[in-house]
Structure formats: C-alpha cells, structure tokens
Amino acid sequence: MKLLPLPALLLTCLAPFSAPVSADDWPQWRGPQRNGVSTVEGKLPDALTEENAPAKLWETTDEIPSDHYGGHGSVAVAEGKVFLSVVWHKDEPTETRRIDGDVLSKLDHRGTGSLPKEIVEKMENDRLNLSRRLRGEALDEWAKKWVDEHIDEKTKLSLGGWIISRFKKGPSAIPLTVYDQLLTVSKEVFPNQAAMEEWVRAQNFDAAVTDQIIAAVPNTKKVADDVVLALDAASGAQAWRFDTAGFPSGRGSSSTPAIVDGKVYAALSENLYCLEAATGKEIWRAPLTGRKGPASSPLVVGGKVYLQQNFLSAFDAVTGAELWKNNDVKGSNPSPALWKEVIICNSQKDVIGVNAATGETLWQVAGGGDGTPVVSGDDLIVVSTFDGKNLIAYRLTAEGATERWAHGFLAQRYGASPIIYEGAVYHLGSDRHLCLDLETGAVRWERPAQSSISSPVLSDGKLLVYENRGGFVSLIRATPEDYTPLGRAKVGALYCASPAIVGKAIYLRTAKTVAAFRFE
C-alpha cells in the first residue's frame, strides 16, 4: 500500500459524511447509499413463477437509442419521476468518409497486443495453410485445439472465439497487416467517396478485401445531442425533456444521473449539467476537460459533485465551478464512492482514496478496473482486474486502507459492482454468482451464471440480477448458507445497465425503451 500522510483536519474531522438522498427513492447510480441495497420495505415474492412474474406497469412508446447510439446508462428514480441521461446519437448524410473504429469493428478487427509476436505469426501462417479437406465439425475441433495449445486461459476469454472465427474463414479472413494499414488513417477524414476509394485501391489489397472495406464505410456521420429525460414514475409519460447540442462520444457514454435537493446532475458528452428536477430548466453547465462522454456517474455530496473523467474532478454543486482535480485517478468508466470524508475511486491500476475537500491523494492500494467500489461501515470491497486479486476486501481507518483478503478468478469482464449484506459479499457478475464471508473471504457458494456486466440490486433480503444478456431478471435469496435461486422472469432489459428498485416496483432500461414492472 502506498500511504500518504493524512491532513490534520481529516484526522480530527472524521464525522459521517453521507449524501443527502431520500431513502424512498433510487436517486443515483446504485441507489440511496450507492451500494446497490434498497432501504425501502417492499415485500418481494418468495418465488418467481410464470403465474407471479412482475407485471409490466408501462413502457415508453418513443424509441430511446442505446449501445453505439445511446450508451448503457441506468435510470434513477426520485420525486415521482424516472430520470435517464443519454448522449443521443443519430446518422446524418455526409460527403466526407472515415475508416474509423466503427468501420474497423464492422470488418471484425481486434487488437492482438496481448499475443506474443511469434504466436500471431503462427496463427496467420496456419490460417493460410489450412487443408482444404478440413471443414465443418473437423475444422471446429481443430481450431479449438489450436487455441487450447497456443493461447493462455486469460487471453482465451477475450480472443479465443475471434481466433477460431478467423480459422473458420480461412484465406478469406482480412489479413492482420490490412488492419494495421487501416489504423494509420482511422482518424483521417476523406473529403468524399472518390478520395476514400482512391486511397483504399492504392494500398493494393486483395480485390475481395478492397471491396469489403469500401462496402463497410458509411455515407453518413454520427452527430449527437445531450438529452435528459424525466418520465412520470406512475405512467411513463414524459414530464420534460432537456435537449441541447452535444458531441458524438460513442457507446462509452453511459453515465447515470444523480438527483439531489431538487436538482438533476448529469454527465453527458462534453458537459456536466445541473437542471431543475421539476422542470428540466438548466441551472448551469460545466465543461468536461477529460474524457468526452464518460460512463462514470456523478456523486453529489457535501455541496460538491465528484466525477471520474480520466482524472477525478470536484465541482461546486451550486455554481458548477471546478474546484480541483486529482490526476492520480485514471479511468472514466468507474464511479466514485464515499467513506466519511474520503472519495474512493477504482483507478486503472489501483484503488485511490482522495481527500474530499482538497483533492489530495491520501492512499493507494492494489485494485483497478471498471467497477464501483462498495462501502459498508468501515469495510470496502472492490472488483478488480488485478491478477489473482479480482475481489479485494479492505478495512478503512484514518490511516488508510488495509487489505483483509483477496479472491482471484478468471473472467472476460470485471465490471459488475458487488453487494455487502449481513456479513457476506455477493458478486453476481463475471459469468458467476459468488458469495464470500465478509470477515474471512471464505467462499460460501459459487455457481457459473450468465451474468456479466450489470450490477445487481438487493431488496427484502433478496438479490435481483440480470441473466442471459438482460433477457431475464433472477431472484436469489441473499444468504451465505446456500445458493437459493427463487426463479426468474422475462424482462428484456438492456444487459449492461442495472435496474432501479423502489418498494415493489423495478424500473429498467431496454434496448429501445424505459419500462416499469411491479412485483405482486
């Protein structure tokens, strides 16, 4: 642990520093206390069946884009309204052309930086020299065996399927050298279709590859507006819509708004906004000088707004003035958490505690990743990409954070945030449902599951988590004694987002709408 001296003020003023949020709502990312736990008494069913599946109360009729056109931000619920912030992308005809990241993705490009050079060369050589008699199931088995023999288990999770698909395409797969050449112009804007085609043809690619590239380049460009929607929580009717010109910042723009003291704080493409919750009227906007369109969700507490945008910023909640920034904190996907007067951030390669008043780094410990740290009392749990320490427990004191235990596992994604409840830690993500003892880190139960990025919520002693890419919401009893599934119901949720729960009602985002359900 890298430990820095704490200021005298902090050492003498460690009074509770909790956010002024309503217990009756879900007014920010991960709920009232930013820990995924509902504080409202709402009796949920003891089992989910076809007969008692949650009833749909309403669903918006106008399409709300997601993913590449609207990100994966979650909804917040406060003051009788459901709030959603979206960098709202759309395509617009253009004379110019770009061979950008979207085009490369369409052409099945993947970065191979994690693979040794000799493995990449062997992969391409073996692909080009496959026997013509190797096809169908025999080719599938050969490709899988090749990956098992040449790719380590961690890399296999991210690139194994892609390598197999290249073998199955054989000589028709786009050569990696072609991708390298396309990357040299990925930020270039060609004035028109003819100029783009002239450049592509001048590279002397194979004719079939040339045709694929030209066909993949669209005759449109993405533009975007910054949008905040307020919907009536009872009916789904639009109460108001804030809409202003934004910047096309892509699917990474996935921030969840925070509603505090009658105001909405929303991080969108190029600005952090403060709006009146009742009317949507703009109070102020502050430029984001770091990552455009962060996924980080604002934390509003003590008269300040905290946001990760490749550094941690603190803004004055009344005026929007930037008060300080901390450059030790990296990343724009995780959201900051709070312990007393310390802002805790999952950075790229570590977990960092920051003085909430001054922005000074107080301590740094092992961790790093996209998940939001979870605090319960003096316990801190972090999901991490740190090898062998993918779930870490710390004890927080005035001197810093002391590691209590760590648990390692291999997964493709480590983005879901955990839950602490009655002496247990629940991690329902990374393709597993996992429960550990909070004190010792001992595994109480673990099961493979189709739960990946979405963070679970807890109410009435029961865990709610998406499965099958958001197609279903599952109910699991929150007990370390045994893994007790209570059934699941079809909801068709946007799988990267997380639900909000208020009493017996759950509010969620789908790929094209916002919807509300109620447990009976």
Summary of the structure (lengths in Angstrom):
residues: 520
radius of gyration: 24.1
end to end distance: 48.5
largest distance: 75.9
contacts: 1773
relative contact order: 0.16
helix: 17%
strand: 36%
